[in-house]
């Protein structure tokens, strides 16, 4: 009989000083934010950058707020709406956990619209700048999920399966690591490679939406749905997959839009 790795029960709190506690998941968020800030400052020094370092600091701060507020609101509305109707104060009980990427994504979109308006640039210019930075936070967040032994995968007998604490005695896919690899590492490489090719405005934002939506849609086949969403849409599609469909469609639309604009610009230059 094959033996599987028993994941150790790691305390989600790294250390506490009085009422202040540093948690693994929070640390991963900070690492992702710090990495994005470092890359943003490096790119601020490149020729043709539309913003100063101070403006980019504001941009990332607004984006961080969008992630936190949008992520919490999105989780409550997308995944715990009946609980919210029974107890509206649940929205503010952040200590009980619960964040949604898709909600955080919408929060960042709102922040980017605001920043574009404030700096008199376009939304797509801001989105193209921000998109290659986002996988750093996504990857770090998934490592945090893995350390916390949460959001585990479906049961399986693959050799690399893991038995997670509080998930029963059956081995499961380490879906957090699948997401780290695809949404974090692979998406980061793709977006930053394309960025160096001087793509038309909107292309990078479109690739991000298409890439993340597609990768998340795939990983959902290996990820265990929340207990109260096991029979969502009769098991045909998970909530995560449903929320990815608009991202994929918007990503495709942006890529087509960017390519057409480049073609029109080239024709105009030759005329």
C-alpha positions as CSV (number, residue, x, y, z in Angstrom):
1,X,0.0,0.0,0.0
2,X,1.4,3.4,-1.0
3,X,2.2,5.8,1.8
4,X,1.5,9.5,1.3
5,X,3.0,12.5,2.9
6,X,1.2,13.6,6.1
7,X,1.2,17.4,6.0
8,X,2.3,18.7,9.4
9,X,-0.1,20.9,11.4
10,X,1.6,24.3,11.2
11,X,0.4,27.1,13.4
12,X,-1.0,29.8,11.1
13,X,0.3,32.4,13.5
14,X,4.1,32.9,13.2
15,X,4.4,34.9,16.4
16,X,2.3,37.2,18.6
17,X,3.3,40.3,20.5
18,X,0.3,41.3,22.7
19,X,-2.7,41.8,20.5
20,X,-0.6,41.9,17.3
21,X,-0.1,38.6,15.5
22,X,1.9,37.9,12.3
23,X,0.2,35.1,10.3
24,X,1.7,33.1,7.4
25,X,-1.0,34.3,5.0
26,X,-0.5,37.9,5.9
27,X,3.3,37.5,5.5
28,X,2.8,36.1,2.0
29,X,0.6,39.1,1.1
30,X,3.4,41.4,2.3
31,X,6.1,39.5,0.4
32,X,3.9,39.7,-2.8
33,X,3.3,43.5,-2.3
34,X,7.0,44.1,-1.6
35,X,8.0,42.2,-4.8
36,X,5.5,44.2,-6.8
37,X,6.8,47.5,-5.4
38,X,10.4,46.5,-6.2
39,X,9.6,45.7,-9.8
40,X,7.4,48.8,-10.2
41,X,10.2,51.0,-9.0
42,X,12.6,49.3,-11.4
43,X,10.3,49.9,-14.3
44,X,9.8,53.6,-13.2
45,X,13.4,54.1,-14.3
46,X,12.8,52.8,-17.8
47,X,12.5,55.2,-20.7
48,X,8.9,56.0,-21.5
49,X,7.4,55.2,-18.1
50,X,4.2,57.3,-17.7
51,X,4.5,57.7,-13.9
52,X,6.9,58.7,-11.2
53,X,8.0,56.4,-8.4
54,X,5.7,58.4,-6.0
55,X,2.7,57.9,-8.4
56,X,3.5,54.2,-8.7
57,X,3.5,53.9,-4.9
58,X,0.0,55.4,-4.9
59,X,-1.0,53.1,-7.6
60,X,0.1,50.0,-5.7
61,X,-1.4,51.3,-2.5
62,X,-4.8,51.7,-4.2
63,X,-4.4,48.3,-5.7
64,X,-3.6,46.8,-2.3
65,X,-6.8,48.3,-0.9
66,X,-8.7,47.0,-3.9
67,X,-7.5,43.5,-3.2
68,X,-8.4,43.6,0.5
69,X,-11.8,45.3,0.2
70,X,-12.8,43.6,-3.0
71,X,-11.5,40.2,-1.9
72,X,-13.5,40.3,1.3
73,X,-16.7,41.7,-0.3
74,X,-16.4,39.3,-3.2
75,X,-16.0,36.2,-0.9
76,X,-19.1,37.2,1.1
77,X,-21.2,37.9,-2.0
78,X,-20.0,35.0,-4.2
79,X,-19.5,32.3,-1.6
80,X,-21.4,33.2,1.6
81,X,-24.3,35.3,0.5
82,X,-27.0,33.3,2.5
83,X,-24.8,33.7,5.6
84,X,-24.5,37.4,4.9
85,X,-28.3,37.7,4.6
86,X,-28.7,36.1,7.9
87,X,-26.0,38.1,9.6
88,X,-24.8,41.3,7.6
89,X,-22.1,41.9,10.2
90,X,-20.4,38.8,8.8
91,X,-18.9,41.0,6.1
92,X,-16.7,42.7,8.7
93,X,-15.7,39.5,10.5
94,X,-12.4,39.3,8.6
95,X,-10.8,37.4,11.5
96,X,-12.9,34.4,10.5
97,X,-11.2,34.3,7.1
98,X,-12.5,34.3,3.6
99,X,-11.1,36.1,0.5
100,X,-12.0,35.8,-3.1
101,X,-9.6,36.4,-6.0
102,X,-12.4,37.4,-8.3
103,X,-13.6,40.0,-5.8
104,X,-10.1,41.3,-5.3
105,X,-9.7,41.5,-9.1
106,X,-12.8,43.7,-9.3
107,X,-11.5,45.8,-6.5
108,X,-8.2,46.3,-8.3
109,X,-10.1,47.2,-11.5
110,X,-12.0,50.0,-9.6
111,X,-8.6,51.2,-8.2
112,X,-7.1,51.3,-11.7
113,X,-9.9,53.3,-13.1
114,X,-9.5,55.8,-10.2
115,X,-5.7,56.0,-10.7
116,X,-6.0,56.4,-14.5
117,X,-8.5,59.3,-13.9
118,X,-6.3,60.9,-11.3
119,X,-3.1,60.8,-13.5
120,X,-4.9,61.5,-16.8
121,X,-3.9,58.3,-18.4
122,X,-6.1,55.5,-19.7
123,X,-7.3,52.4,-17.9
124,X,-5.6,50.0,-20.3
125,X,-2.2,51.8,-19.8
126,X,-2.5,51.3,-16.1
127,X,-3.8,47.7,-16.5
128,X,-0.9,46.8,-18.8
129,X,1.6,48.2,-16.2
130,X,0.0,46.4,-13.2
131,X,-0.8,43.0,-14.8
132,X,2.8,41.7,-14.9
133,X,3.2,42.5,-11.2
134,X,0.1,40.6,-10.0
135,X,1.4,37.0,-10.4
136,X,3.9,37.8,-7.6
137,X,1.0,38.3,-5.1
138,X,-0.9,35.4,-6.5
139,X,2.0,33.0,-6.2
140,X,2.8,34.2,-2.7
141,X,-0.8,33.9,-1.6
142,X,-1.0,30.3,-2.8
143,X,2.1,29.4,-0.8
144,X,0.4,30.9,2.2
145,X,-2.7,28.7,1.5
146,X,-0.4,25.7,1.3
147,X,1.4,26.5,4.6
148,X,-2.0,27.0,6.3
149,X,-3.1,23.6,4.9
150,X,-6.3,25.2,3.5
151,X,-8.1,25.2,0.1
152,X,-6.8,21.7,-0.5
153,X,-7.5,19.6,-3.5
154,X,-9.8,16.7,-4.3
155,X,-9.0,13.2,-3.2
156,X,-6.5,11.3,-5.5
157,X,-4.0,8.5,-5.6
158,X,-1.2,10.3,-7.5
159,X,2.2,9.7,-6.0
160,X,2.6,13.4,-4.9
161,X,-0.8,13.4,-3.1
162,X,-0.8,14.8,0.5
163,X,-2.9,14.1,3.5
164,X,-3.9,17.5,4.9
165,X,-4.9,18.2,8.6
166,X,-8.6,18.8,9.0
167,X,-9.3,17.3,5.6
168,X,-9.8,13.7,6.6
169,X,-7.5,10.7,6.1
170,X,-7.6,10.6,2.4
171,X,-4.7,11.9,0.2
172,X,-5.5,15.0,-1.9
173,X,-4.1,17.0,-4.7
174,X,-1.9,19.9,-3.5
175,X,-3.9,22.2,-5.6
176,X,-2.4,25.3,-3.9
177,X,0.9,24.3,-5.5
178,X,-0.7,23.8,-8.9
179,X,-2.1,27.4,-8.6
180,X,1.3,28.7,-7.4
181,X,3.0,27.2,-10.5
182,X,0.4,28.3,-13.1
183,X,-1.1,31.5,-11.7
184,X,2.2,32.6,-10.1
185,X,5.2,31.4,-11.9
186,X,4.0,30.6,-15.5
187,X,1.8,33.7,-15.7
188,X,4.6,35.9,-14.4
189,X,7.0,34.6,-17.1
190,X,4.5,34.9,-19.9
191,X,3.4,38.5,-19.1
192,X,6.9,39.8,-18.5
193,X,8.2,38.2,-21.7
194,X,5.4,39.7,-23.7
195,X,6.0,43.1,-22.0
196,X,9.5,43.2,-23.4
197,X,8.1,42.8,-27.0
198,X,6.4,46.3,-26.9
199,X,2.9,44.9,-27.4
200,X,0.0,47.2,-28.3
201,X,-2.0,48.8,-25.5
202,X,-4.4,46.3,-23.9
203,X,-2.5,43.2,-24.9
204,X,-0.9,42.5,-21.6
205,X,-4.1,43.2,-19.6
206,X,-5.9,40.8,-22.0
207,X,-3.3,38.1,-21.6
208,X,-3.5,38.4,-17.9
209,X,-7.3,38.0,-17.8
210,X,-7.2,35.1,-20.3
211,X,-4.2,33.4,-18.7
212,X,-5.5,33.6,-15.1
213,X,-9.0,32.7,-16.1
214,X,-7.8,29.7,-18.1
215,X,-5.4,28.4,-15.4
216,X,-7.8,28.8,-12.6
217,X,-10.5,27.1,-14.7
218,X,-8.2,24.1,-15.1
219,X,-7.1,23.9,-11.5
220,X,-10.7,23.9,-10.3
221,X,-10.9,20.3,-11.6
222,X,-8.4,19.4,-8.9
223,X,-9.5,21.7,-6.1
224,X,-12.1,20.7,-3.5
225,X,-15.1,23.1,-3.7
226,X,-16.4,24.7,-0.4
227,X,-18.6,22.3,1.5
228,X,-21.8,24.3,0.8
229,X,-21.0,24.5,-2.9
230,X,-20.3,20.8,-3.6
231,X,-23.5,20.5,-5.7
232,X,-23.2,24.0,-7.4
233,X,-24.8,23.8,-10.8
234,X,-25.3,20.0,-10.3
235,X,-21.5,19.5,-10.3
236,X,-21.2,20.6,-13.9
237,X,-19.2,23.7,-13.0
238,X,-17.7,25.1,-9.8
239,X,-18.3,28.7,-8.7
240,X,-14.7,29.4,-9.4
241,X,-15.0,28.2,-13.0
242,X,-18.2,30.2,-13.5
243,X,-16.4,33.4,-12.3
244,X,-13.5,32.7,-14.7
245,X,-15.7,32.6,-17.8
246,X,-16.2,36.4,-17.9
247,X,-12.4,36.9,-17.3
248,X,-11.6,34.6,-20.3
249,X,-14.1,36.4,-22.6
250,X,-12.8,39.8,-21.5
251,X,-9.2,38.7,-22.0
252,X,-9.9,37.5,-25.5
253,X,-11.8,40.7,-26.4
254,X,-8.9,42.9,-25.1
255,X,-6.4,40.9,-27.2
256,X,-8.5,41.2,-30.3
257,X,-9.0,44.9,-29.6
258,X,-5.2,45.4,-29.1
259,X,-4.3,43.6,-32.3
260,X,-6.8,45.5,-34.4
261,X,-5.5,48.8,-33.0
262,X,-2.0,47.8,-33.9
263,X,-3.1,46.9,-37.4
264,X,-4.9,50.2,-37.9
265,X,-1.9,52.1,-36.6
266,X,0.4,50.3,-39.0
267,X,-1.9,51.0,-42.0
268,X,-2.1,54.7,-41.0
269,X,1.7,54.9,-40.8
270,X,2.1,53.4,-44.3
271,X,-0.6,55.6,-45.9
